[in-house]
Amino acid sequence: MFTLSGFADEVSSDFSEQMDVFEKEGVRFIELRGILGKNVLDLTDDEARRVKSMMDARGFALSAIGSPIGKIKISEPFEPHLEKFRRGIDLAELFGAPYIRIFSYFIPEGEEPAKYRDEVMRRMKAKAQAAKGRKVTLLHENERHIYGDTGKRCKDILDTVKAKNLKGILDPANYVICGEDPYECWKMMKKETVYLHVKDAKKTGEITPAGLGDGRFPEIFKELVKRGFDGFVSLEPHLSKAHASRGETAPELFKWAADSLKKVIGEAGGEIRER
């Protein structure tokens, strides 16, 4: 059973228009990253309540806080970043979001990730500890140039931290761009993977909708159906532009991305949960 979500800030800077586009495609959950011209973690409580009120009025909810936590250089100070992360926990609870997306720090170009493993694990454990007892689960996303950009290192993080409140996001496109096989990476972490980011990519680096690249979406989704997967699949198409911190996808391209995902789900024998 698949529940559709997505990064609404890709389709427009206007929140009402974002919800209009999502509503047309039957997507009732949002992974909140940018809103009101700022990053979600920079929202005041009053701003967050205003956004939640707008969502409630339209029948929307959050699947996750799409935070940038862990998307800094491993050499940058950790304590200020940890405070920002704690703010993310508060916002997740205010919105009723079950998850917070996090990363595992940019490694200096040309250096071996293993050199920074201990510090990465210290930081990941600190975040899991800070969220202990709170109503939120942390989701580590595989991302280019961070420690966890390969399947083996993503599994290393989850196996080392060993926290019930730390699970994995599968982003097939990011694995393709890193020269990894997304299906093999998913097999390594299928027990810990509870959430998917949906964008595909060709080995040339071109971003495509699900099933049109080398992300092995058909095989992954067939296995998900066999395993009885029940969770969010979050559209992050990046079909107009792809930036370091976010992407852009015009409304007509978002429809293409949503239709492609629905096709992959249908061909795999899966069902889309209606909210």
C-alpha positions, 0 to 999 in steps of 0.5 A: 500500500503506497501513500503519495506525498511530495515536495510541494515547493518544487511546483510553485512558490505560492502555497495555495497553488502548490496544494492546487497542483497536488490536489489535482493529482490525488496527492494529499500529503506534503514533505515540507521543505520550503515555505513562506520564502524560507526553509521549514526550520526557520518558521516561527511557531505562529508561521507554522500554525498558519501553514498548518491551518491552511493545510487543514482547511484543504485536507492536507497533512505532512508526511515528513519535515524535509529538513536540511539537517546533516547537509553541511560539511563534516568540518563545520561546527555541530552544536549550532546544527544540533540546536537547529535539529531540535527545532525541527523536532518541535516543528514535526510535533507541531505539524503532526509529521511522523518523520524528519529527513536528515543527511550524514554530512559532506565529506571533503572532496578527494578524501576518504569517507572512512577518515570521517566515519567516527565523527559522522557516527557521533553526530548521527547518534547525538541526533537519535538521542536528541529525538529519543522519546519524541513523536518522530522518526528520523529518516536518513537519505542517501545523497551525493557527496555525503558519508551515506552516498553508497548503499554500504555506508548507508547501512553502516550508519543504521547498523552502527547507530542502532536506534529504533528512531532512525530508519532509511529513505531510498532515493534511487536517482541519487544512487544512480548518479553516485554509480550505485545500483539502487536495487542492490542498495535497497536489498541491503537495507530493505528491513530499515527502509520505510520511505521512498523519494521518487525521482529516477535518473539515467547513468548520464545524470539526466533526471527522469520520472519513475521508471524512465531511468536506470533507478530500477523502479519496476523491480524495487516496487515489485519487491515492495509489494511482495514485502507488504510495504505500507508507507509514503512515496514522496515525489521529488521530480527535479524535472525543470531544474535541480539545485544543490538544496532543492529542485523545480518542477513545473505543474505540467511536469509534476503531472508527468512525474505523478502519472509515471509513479502511479503507472509503476505502482499499478504495474507492480500490483500495488495499491495507492491509499486514498486518504 
